[in-house]
Amino acid sequence: MLKKIDIQEMSLNDLEKIKDILISDFDDFWNYNILKEELESPNSKYIIAKTNDSEIIGFTGIKVLVDNADIMNIVVKKSWRNQGVGNLLLNNLISICKDLNLLSLSLEVNEDNLPAIHLYEKVGFKQVGLRKNYYQDKNGIVMSYKIMT
């Protein structure tokens, strides 16, 4: 049975709580300093998924550019993957974008990250481009989602 999961805005205090387990429990996606800069940026919006016992199990963020946003990351704690947390975070991001009256949401995803690609497609993202060698020796698939307001 899945614990109750709350979604809330991510704070610098939340980042401090997961600082020491970012790489081991979440992945080597971005380092602490880059994520801290993102949280401090006025154009960024980040949210966390938290269990009812206050364990941070995932986070995601966007960078708003005029009337569009780019998903910067969706990260779920390794022990919580394949339990719907990524889907919950993504749907909450889409709601935030609707509240901000944005027109579209886009992202790049590693061509080998099939679970993420399937998640994005399930929600309604469409492939709109390809960035050669975006992830070192792997291509990045550019996907976009039209926001209906």
Residue pairs with C-beta under 8 A, 6 or more apart in sequence:
2 83
2 84
3 51
3 52
3 53
4 51
4 52
5 49
5 50
5 51
5 52
5 57
5 85
5 88
6 49
6 50
6 51
6 52
7 47
7 48
7 49
7 50
7 88
7 89
7 92
8 47
8 48
8 50
9 45
9 46
9 47
9 48
10 39
10 46
10 47
10 48
10 59
10 61
11 39
12 36
12 39
12 40
14 48
14 56
14 59
15 32
15 35
15 36
15 39
17 56
18 25
18 26
18 56
19 32
22 31
22 32
22 35
25 77
25 78
25 79
26 75
26 76
26 77
26 78
27 75
27 78
29 73
29 75
30 38
30 73
38 44
38 46
38 61
38 63
38 72
39 46
39 61
41 63
43 63
43 64
43 65
44 61
44 62
44 63
44 64
44 72
45 61
45 62
45 64
45 69
45 96
45 100
46 59
46 60
46 61
46 62
47 59
47 60
47 61
47 89
47 92
47 93
47 96
48 56
48 58
48 59
49 56
49 57
49 58
49 59
49 76
49 85
49 88
49 89
50 56
50 57
51 57
56 77
57 76
57 77
57 80
57 85
58 74
58 75
58 76
58 77
58 80
58 85
58 86
58 89
59 73
59 75
59 89
60 71
60 72
60 73
60 74
60 75
60 89
60 90
60 92
60 93
61 71
61 72
61 73
62 69
62 70
62 71
62 72
62 93
62 96
62 97
62 105
63 69
63 70
63 72
64 100
64 102
67 101
67 102
67 103
67 104
68 102
68 103
68 104
68 105
68 106
69 97
69 100
69 102
69 104
69 105
69 106
70 105
70 106
70 107
71 93
71 105
71 106
71 107
74 86
74 89
74 90
74 93
74 116
76 85
76 86
76 89
77 85
81 115
82 115
86 116
86 119
87 119
87 122
87 123
90 119
90 120
90 123
91 123
93 105
94 105
94 123
94 145
94 147
97 105
97 147
98 147
98 148
98 149
101 149
102 147
103 146
103 147
103 149
104 144
104 145
104 146
104 147
105 125
105 144
105 145
105 147
106 128
106 142
106 143
106 144
106 145
107 120
107 125
107 142
107 143
108 131
108 134
108 140
108 141
108 142
108 143
109 116
109 117
109 120
109 140
109 141
109 143
110 116
110 134
110 135
110 138
110 139
110 140
110 141
111 117
111 130
111 135
111 138
111 139
111 140
111 141
112 138
117 141
117 143
120 143
120 145
123 145
124 145
124 146
125 143
125 144
125 145
126 143
126 144
126 145
127 141
127 142
127 143
128 142
128 143
128 144
129 141
129 142
130 139
130 140
130 141
130 142
131 139
131 140
131 141
131 142
132 139
133 139
134 140
